[in-house]
Amino acid sequence: MTGTDPNFDELVGTDLGDAERERLRRVHDLLIAAGPPPDFEPAEAPEPPVATVTRLAPRRGLALVALAAAFVVAAFGAGFFVGNRGAGAEQVVAMVGTGQAAGASASLEVFAEDPAGNWPMQLEVKGLTRGGSERPYELWLTKNGRLAALCGSFLAKPDGTARVRLNAPYRLSDFDSWVVVVEGSRTPLLTTA
């Protein structure tokens, strides 16, 4: 060791156990014996930059933690509901727009038949614009391409969306497909794909 070598006791202190102190002593001695890297030129170490530490007020810190926790809960909830879309449905039927509603689409979730013989459903529609009509839309079951059994009526929001619960008190196996029409019309705007 030379006079410029770091002092082992100053580096590690004196509060170590004997085994740990001996292990660190061996490593220290090996590093000293190896010496500095060949291109190392001892120089005065630059002064470290001064760090500015800003301490948040305790309330602000708690508010940030609460905000982060609320975000996590909201993300989890959204993931749960989006991930469980269609959960419990007996069948999910896709519907596509036709003719004047070519850009529209819908998803019809048909749930399990209740003891009375009703089939609860939820219809979610996108892109179904009013087209100047104030009349509601209707969901029908069809047989041989004709409207056969009404399952309910609904209105769409101005942006063309709707999410409504409907009902079919019929034996679904007696019908061919589903369609959405404007009340009083027989021309399908949406039909099963």
N, C-alpha and C positions, 0 to 999 in steps of 0.2 A: 504494500500500500504506500502511496505517496501522500504528501501533506495535503494535496488537493482532492483526494478521494473523499467521497461522502462518508460521514461518520455513521456507522450502522446503528448505534444506540439512538442517535438523533432522528434517524429515519423511521425506525419501528417503535421506539419507546421502550419502556421497561415493563409493561403490564401484560406481556405474552406468557403463555405456558412454556415450559422447557422444550417440549417436542416441537411446537410451532416456531419458537425462537431459533432452535437449532436448524430447522428446515430453511427458514428465511436467511439465516447466517450463511448456509452453504450456497444458496442462490446468489446472495450478495457477493460472496467471495469469487464465485465463477464470473459474475459480471465485471468485477474489478479486474480479474485476471485476463479476461477477453479484451479489455481496453475499449477505447472509443472506435467507431467505424473509421476506415481509412480516410474518408473525405471530410471528417468532422474537424472543424477548427473551433476550439473553444472561443467563444466571444461572450460579450456581455449579453445576457438575455434581454430581449426587448420587454419593455414594460407592458403588462397585459392591459387590454382596453378596459376602460371604466364602464361597468355595466350599470344601467339605470334600472332599478327595480321599482315597479309600481305595484303597490299593494291595493287590492280591491277592498272596498269597504265590506264588512262581513255580510250585510244585507244583499249587496250586489252579487257577491259570490254565491250566496244561497239562491238568489233569483236565477243565476245562470245554471246552477245544478237543477233547480226545479224545471226550468225551461228545457234542459236536455232530457230530463226524465219524462216530461210531457211529450216531447218529440218521439222518444222511444216507444212510449205507450201508444201513441197515435199510429206510428208506423206498424207496430205489432197488430193493432186492431184492424188497420186497413188490410194488411197481409192476410189476417185471419178471415175477414169477410170476403176478400177477393178470392182467396184460395178455396173457400168453402162454397163458392158460387155454384149452384146446382146440387149442393149436398142435400140429400134427402129427397131429391126429385126422382120419380120413377123413370122419367124420360125428359130429355131436353131436345126440343125441335127447333131447327134453324129455319128461318123464313127469309126470303129474298124479295126485293122490290120488283114490280113489273110495270110495263107501260109508263105512265106519267110519274110513277114513284120508283123508277129504276135505281136510284141511289139509296133507297131505304133498305133497312134490314131489321130483323127482329129475332128474339130468342124467347121461346115459350117453354117454361118449366112446368111439367105436369107432375103433380105430387100424388101420393098414394090415395087410392079411393077410400072415402070415409065409410062408416057402417051403413049410412043411408043410401050409398051409391053415387055420391057426388065426387067429382074429380077436381079438387082445388088446383088452380094454375096461377102462374105469374108471368105476365107478358112484358118484355122490355123491348121498346121500339126506338130506333134511331133513324133520323133523316126523313120522317114522314111529315112533309109540309102541308099546310092547310089548303093551298091552292085556291084561295078565295071562298072556300066552303066553310060555313059555320056549323055544319052538321057533325055529330060525333062519328067516330069510327066504330066498326063492329067486327068481332071475331066470330067466324062461323066454322063449323065442321061441314065438309062437303061429301057428297056421295055421287059417284058417276059424273064428276065435274060440275055439279050443281049445288047451290047453297041448300043445306039440309037441316042444320040445327044451330041456333044462335047460342053463343057462350057468353056474351056480354058486350057492353058498349064502353067506350072510353074517349077522352079528349087528349090531344097531344099538346105539349107546351109550344110556345112560338118557335123554339129552336128545333122542333120536330121530334122531341123525345117524349117518352111516356114509360112509366113503370107502374103497372096496375095488377091487382089480383082479380081473377075472374073464376068462373066455375062452369063445369060441364056435367050436368046431371043425366048423362047418357052412357050407354055402353060404347066405349070408344072404338071397339073392334067392328062396329057396324058402319064406320065411316072411312073414307079414303084419305082425306088430307084436311088441312086448315087453311083458311084465307082471311085476310082483313079487307074490308070494303068500307066505303063511306055509307052511312045510313041511307037506305032507300035505293042504293045502287047494287048491281049484281056484278060489276066489274072489279076483279081482285086488284088491290094495290100491293098486297104482300101475299105470298103463297109459300107453302113448304117446299124446300129445295129438293 
